[in-house]
Amino acid sequence: MQDSKIPQVKRIKSALISVFYKDGLEEIAKELRAQNVTIYSTGGTQKYLEEAGIPVTAVESLTEYPSILGGRVKTLHPKVFGGILARREEESDLMQLEEFNIPTIDLVIVDLYPFEETVANTKDESSIIEKIDIGGISLIRAAAKNYKDTCVLSSNKQYQEFLDLYTDQEGSLSLAQRKNFAAKSFATSSHYDTAIFNYFNTDDSLNEFRESHDQAKVLRYGENPHQSASFFGNLDAYFDKLHGKELSYNNLVDIDAAVNVIAEFEEASFAIMKHTNTCGLASATTNNLAYDKALACDPVSAFGGILATNEKIEAELAEKIHKLFCEVVIAPEFSEEALAILRGKKNRIILKQKVFTKPSRQYKSLLNGAIAQDYDVKMEDQSSFTLASNKTVSEEEKENLIFAIKAVKHLKSNGISLIANKQLIGMGCGQTSRVDALRQAIAKAKGFGFDLKGAVMASDAFFPFPDCVEIAAEEGIVAISQPGGSIKDQNSIDACNSLGLAMVFTGTRHFKH
């Protein structure tokens, strides 16, 4: 029930303006003055407004205190906060305002020091600490708390919306509008505090979940058309979108999988993703050749897939890609000729991948909460191998086994990868048994004409039984990598020794549920 004393529509008569970013401020300040609004301001903002010909009253003349402690204390004063927080419907509050000669403040325009930007651009702790805003955050919270009497703008992103309302309503805002700006301001303060918390908690000594994104993009729909969806984050930090339709939920999930896979490789490589699994993957002397090999892995599944490479795409490769229906193409660079070719399909999404630092933690919502874990950034090299079998592994086989591990790491468990000449020739993923995953991988390989003789195999987890070894031997596979750690490891080792296969243990499991 609405309090009859609370004005549903309130005319703005006074404003406090103190901002770090001045973009868009002049227009809004001139409109306020046109409505005869008294403007209080501080420091750089005051100077900016005065140079623009806008008369203001210095906050110091209101508080009768100068800015002190190098600007750390400017607005933290009862004459400022009293004017913001006073409840206009409370007679006692009004009497105190009169007693202490405190003017009411109907509008607060304040933003915050650029804490996140400073953290991103420097490691100097003193500079970072000084960008923890005290006065600004206090002003925002105070005005938002008293939204019934005071309107608050906490970002220049809100200026145009405010101006449209303010001019249309001849200098007034409704209670619902003031409450909406208050909600936006608490979102601003919450995001800001989260960024500060995460800076102080870089070692995760406080096991608390704090994530905030102030950039959101509404997607066409979720996994299915009947599901709504949004992306919270800054895609511009990862990619320049050069062409194509809007990204969908499923696009984003597959793009994430693609960039994670291709990040494993330093030599020229190409990955083709479908439903977050790798259906094509290869390394070669050029990404042109790598593409040919990746596509050959499973040209059927590649239809409608996500393509990613770690090298520049030139015209010759673009011509090949253009013949394939694919949703997204990702590369660190494209030649102009290549772009012209790839843009031949109006809906094809072309992303130029930037150099970026991957977050250290990942999150997943489930039940009535979320789970968090470190990203699986561990990757074995040949020094990680422990030879378990009598038969040794050649240098070429070791290189292919490393490739196989990189491939299986990004397949849904249970996962098996089959590799020859740094090419994924068969994969099994998302199976409820490891034997099923192996049989799927073999069927894939044979279905696309690959000879398994001399190939190597990687498993994302250990073998509880020797059956996978026995099946592999039947197909001519010569070397296997697996984490080891089963109480029945010896059974698999014995099978390798009797069947003439090599086996290495890595000591690292790469489950992907």
GURO-813675 format. One record per residue (C-alpha): residue in one letter; x negated, y, z negated. Coordinates in steps of 0.05 Angstrom, whole numbers, padded with zeros to 5 digits, always signed. Example, Ala and Ser with C-alpha at 12.3 -4.5 7.8 and 13.67 -1.06 7.14 Angstrom:
A-00246-00090-00156S-00273-00021-00143
//
This chain:
M+00000+00000+00000Q-00028+00068+00020D-00041+00119-00033S+00002+00179-00016K-00054+00225-00040I-00103+00199+00012P-00099+00241+00076Q-00084+00197+00136V-00111+00250+00182K-00167+00294+00155R-00198+00356+00186I-00274+00360+00182K-00297+00426+00151S-00368+00410+00131A-00424+00364+00154L-00492+00340+00132I-00539+00323+00189S-00607+00291+00178V-00633+00244+00232F-00697+00214+00257Y-00674+00206+00329K-00648+00271+00360D-00619+00241+00424G-00548+00265+00434L-00548+00308+00371E-00544+00376+00404E-00478+00361+00438I-00445+00336+00375A-00471+00394+00333K-00446+00446+00383E-00377+00415+00381L-00377+00417+00305R-00396+00491+00306A-00342+00504+00357Q-00293+00478+00305N-00324+00524+00252V-00355+00467+00214T-00408+00486+00162I-00471+00446+00176Y-00523+00428+00124S-00589+00400+00148T-00661+00383+00129G-00732+00388+00156G-00742+00368+00228T-00667+00363+00242Q-00656+00433+00216K-00712+00460+00260Y-00685+00423+00321L-00614+00450+00311E-00638+00521+00299E-00681+00519+00362A-00618+00497+00399G-00583+00560+00374I-00539+00523+00323P-00535+00558+00255V-00546+00511+00196T-00553+00516+00121A-00616+00485+00092V-00603+00430+00042E-00656+00462-00002S-00612+00524-00010L-00556+00478-00033T-00597+00436-00082E-00645+00493-00102Y-00700+00441-00096P-00752+00435-00041S-00769+00371-00005I-00821+00337-00049L-00868+00277-00051G-00885+00283+00023G-00813+00282+00043R-00795+00220+00002V-00744+00262-00036K-00702+00312+00003T-00628+00296-00005L-00627+00255-00068H-00591+00307-00110P-00523+00311-00146K-00502+00371-00104V-00509+00329-00041F-00482+00263-00067G-00429+00296-00109G-00402+00331-00047I-00400+00265-00009L-00373+00219-00064A-00322+00265-00096R-00251+00236-00092R-00209+00292-00066E-00146+00262-00096E-00177+00260-00166E-00166+00325-00204S-00224+00311-00251D-00272+00303-00192L-00250+00369-00162M-00257+00404-00228Q-00329+00379-00234L-00344+00402-00163E-00321+00472-00182E-00358+00470-00249F-00425+00453-00216N-00414+00493-00153I-00416+00432-00107P-00386+00439-00037T-00350+00380-00008I-00381+00345+00052D-00332+00314+00102L-00381+00286+00153V-00449+00254+00145I-00493+00242+00206V-00554+00204+00185D-00597+00150+00217L-00654+00110+00187Y-00729+00110+00194P-00752+00060+00248F-00773+00004+00203E-00767-00053+00253E-00803-00014+00307T-00860+00003+00260V-00868-00070+00238A-00870-00090+00312N-00923-00038+00329T-00971-00037+00271K-00999-00081+00215D-01016-00020+00172E-00977-00034+00109S-00976+00038+00085S-00944+00061+00150I-00893+00006+00145I-00875+00021+00073E-00864+00094+00089K-00812+00073+00140I-00769+00043+00086D-00714+00095+00083I-00687+00115+00015G-00648+00179+00024G-00618+00159+00090I-00593+00092+00067S-00564+00123+00004L-00527+00176+00044I-00499+00124+00091R-00474+00080+00034A-00445+00138-00005A-00406+00166+00054A-00382+00097+00076K-00359+00082+00005N-00319+00146+00005Y-00291+00137+00075K-00223+00160+00051D-00252+00230+00048T-00317+00228+00086C-00334+00204+00156V-00403+00175+00169L-00443+00164+00233S-00504+00119+00222S-00531+00116+00293N-00531+00158+00356K-00497+00099+00389Q-00434+00123+00353Y-00437+00195+00376Q-00397+00189+00440E-00341+00150+00406F-00338+00203+00351L-00339+00261+00401D-00282+00232+00441L-00239+00223+00379Y-00260+00289+00349T-00244+00331+00410D-00180+00294+00427Q-00155+00303+00356E-00177+00376+00350G-00229+00367+00296S-00194+00313+00255L-00202+00238+00244S-00151+00188+00219L-00162+00144+00158A-00167+00082+00202Q-00220+00116+00244R-00261+00137+00184K-00257+00066+00157N-00281+00038+00224F-00342+00084+00222A-00354+00062+00150A-00354-00011+00172K-00405+00005+00226S-00448+00040+00174F-00448-00019+00127A-00468-00062+00186T-00526-00013+00197S-00548-00015+00125S-00541-00090+00120H-00583-00101+00183Y-00636-00053+00157D-00641-00086+00089T-00646-00154+00123A-00706-00131+00164I-00740-00104+00102F-00726-00168+00063N-00755-00212+00118Y-00817-00168+00120F-00829-00178+00046N-00811-00252+00050T-00856-00271+00107D-00883-00330+00068D-00811-00355+00055S-00827-00357-00020L-00753-00339-00030N-00714-00395+00003E-00656-00352+00025F-00620-00346+00091R-00622-00275+00118E-00613-00262+00192S-00583-00201+00225H-00575-00179+00298D-00549-00111+00316Q-00545-00128+00390A-00488-00172+00411K-00464-00192+00480V-00395-00222+00490L-00401-00281+00538R-00350-00302+00589Y-00334-00362+00545G-00368-00415+00504E-00386-00486+00522N-00315-00492+00551P-00267-00439+00578H-00221-00445+00517Q-00278-00425+00470S-00298-00352+00458A-00372-00338+00449S-00423-00282+00437F-00498-00279+00439F-00532-00242+00382G-00602-00221+00400N-00643-00181+00449L-00653-00217+00514D-00690-00157+00543A-00748-00175+00498Y-00755-00242+00533F-00733-00228+00605D-00722-00177+00659K-00659-00198+00694L-00672-00186+00768H-00609-00214+00800G-00546-00254+00791K-00482-00262+00752E-00474-00253+00678L-00506-00306+00634S-00460-00357+00603Y-00464-00395+00538N-00487-00458+00573N-00537-00418+00615L-00569-00390+00551V-00574-00458+00518D-00608-00487+00579I-00653-00427+00588D-00677-00435+00516A-00693-00508+00531A-00728-00490+00596V-00775-00438+00567N-00792-00483+00508V-00812-00540+00555I-00853-00498+00603A-00889-00464+00545E-00923-00531+00531F-00964-00527+00595E-01024-00486+00616E-01036-00514+00686A-00987-00499+00742S-00922-00534+00722F-00849-00536+00740A-00789-00557+00698I-00717-00571+00719M-00667-00572+00662K-00597-00600+00659H-00554-00598+00596T-00616-00581+00555N-00654-00643+00578T-00712-00645+00628C-00691-00680+00692G-00753-00657+00730L-00822-00641+00705A-00890-00640+00737S-00959-00608+00737A-01003-00599+00798T-01056-00554+00828T-01002-00504+00848N-00931-00491+00825N-00909-00502+00897L-00933-00574+00893A-00908-00580+00821Y-00838-00561+00845D-00839-00616+00898K-00859-00667+00846A-00808-00641+00794L-00751-00643+00844A-00769-00713+00865C-00759-00737+00793D-00683-00732+00799P-00657-00691+00857V-00585-00709+00840S-00587-00681+00769A-00626-00619+00794F-00561-00595+00828G-00536-00536+00786G-00597-00538+00741I-00643-00488+00709L-00712-00480+00741A-00773-00454+00705T-00846-00446+00723N-00907-00416+00689E-00936-00385+00752K-00916-00333+00803I-00865-00354+00855E-00885-00337+00926A-00843-00338+00990E-00860-00409+01010L-00835-00437+00943A-00775-00391+00943E-00754-00420+01011K-00753-00489+00980I-00715-00467+00918H-00665-00430+00961K-00643-00495+00992L-00623-00522+00923F-00561-00500+00887C-00587-00477+00820E-00559-00432+00766V-00623-00398+00741V-00695-00389+00764I-00747-00367+00713A-00818-00346+00727P-00870-00297+00699E-00872-00262+00767F-00840-00262+00836S-00867-00234+00901E-00822-00185+00936E-00813-00234+00993A-00794-00289+00944L-00743-00243+00910A-00711-00225+00976I-00702-00299+00992L-00676-00319+00923R-00627-00261+00922G-00594-00293+00982K-00547-00327+00934K-00508-00272+00899N-00493-00311+00836R-00562-00341+00826I-00593-00314+00762I-00666-00293+00769L-00705-00280+00705K-00775-00253+00700Q-00802-00280+00636K-00842-00234+00591V-00897-00251+00543F-00863-00257+00475T-00874-00284+00406K-00827-00340+00389P-00792-00337+00322S-00822-00384+00270R-00754-00410+00246Q-00693-00437+00280Y-00622-00442+00253K-00561-00483+00266S-00491-00475+00238L-00457-00536+00210L-00403-00554+00160N-00392-00490+00119G-00463-00465+00124A-00527-00467+00164I-00591-00507+00165A-00659-00476+00179Q-00726-00506+00198D-00792-00488+00227Y-00796-00495+00303D-00831-00558+00326V-00893-00524+00353K-00940-00582+00339M-00969-00615+00400E-01018-00673+00400D-01082-00675+00440Q-01128-00733+00453S-01162-00725+00386S-01094-00743+00354F-01095-00812+00386T-01110-00873+00344L-01121-00934+00387A-01076-00990+00360S-01086-01042+00415N-01146-01082+00438K-01141-01052+00507T-01170-00982+00512V-01141-00922+00547S-01174-00890+00607E-01185-00814+00612E-01131-00809+00665E-01083-00849+00622K-01098-00804+00563E-01080-00742+00604N-01016-00774+00627L-00999-00795+00556I-01006-00723+00533F-00960-00702+00589A-00912-00757+00569I-00910-00732+00497K-00897-00661+00520A-00839-00687+00561V-00807-00732+00509K-00814-00679+00455H-00760-00639+00491L-00712-00697+00506K-00653-00711+00460S-00667-00771+00415N-00672-00828+00424G-00720-00808+00479I-00768-00843+00527S-00810-00811+00582L-00845-00848+00638I-00903-00812+00672A-00949-00822+00731N-00998-00771+00758K-00970-00717+00711Q-00900-00726+00738L-00838-00746+00700I-00815-00807+00740G-00763-00832+00691M-00730-00809+00627G-00680-00836+00578C-00648-00790+00527G-00593-00784+00476Q-00585-00858+00469T-00565-00895+00406S-00620-00946+00414R-00692-00939+00438V-00683-00999+00483D-00624-00965+00517A-00667-00902+00527L-00722-00944+00559R-00674-00981+00605Q-00643-00914+00626A-00712-00887+00642I-00730-00948+00683A-00664-00946+00721K-00675-00871+00736A-00745-00885+00761K-00725-00942+00806G-00664-00906+00830F-00708-00851+00859G-00759-00899+00889F-00815-00894+00838D-00863-00952+00827L-00874-00961+00752K-00938-01001+00760G-00994-00962+00727A-00946-00912+00694V-00950-00892+00621M-00895-00885+00570A-00882-00841+00508S-00830-00852+00454D-00807-00796+00408A-00806-00843+00349F-00835-00910+00328F-00814-00979+00353P-00780-01021+00299F-00785-01082+00345P-00831-01104+00401D-00774-01105+00453C-00793-01038+00484V-00865-01062+00493E-00840-01127+00526I-00794-01089+00574A-00849-01040+00592A-00898-01096+00608E-00847-01128+00654E-00845-01063+00695G-00920-01055+00700I-00928-00998+00650V-01000-00998+00625A-01003-00951+00565I-00956-00928+00510S-00958-00872+00459Q-00914-00872+00397P-00919-00841+00328G-00927-00906+00290G-00904-00913+00219S-00857-00972+00223I-00865-01028+00173K-00864-01072+00235D-00917-01035+00274Q-00959-01097+00278N-00906-01133+00318S-00911-01080+00373I-00987-01081+00369D-00987-01157+00376A-00940-01152+00436C-00987-01102+00470N-01047-01146+00457S-01013-01208+00485L-00985-01172+00545G-01046-01131+00562L-01020-01061+00547A-01055-01004+00513M-01021-00968+00455V-01040-00905+00417F-01009-00879+00353T-01002-00803+00347G-00978-00797+00275T-00926-00746+00296R-00852-00757+00308H-00813-00710+00354F-00740-00725+00340K-00692-00677+00374H-00622-00687+00348
//
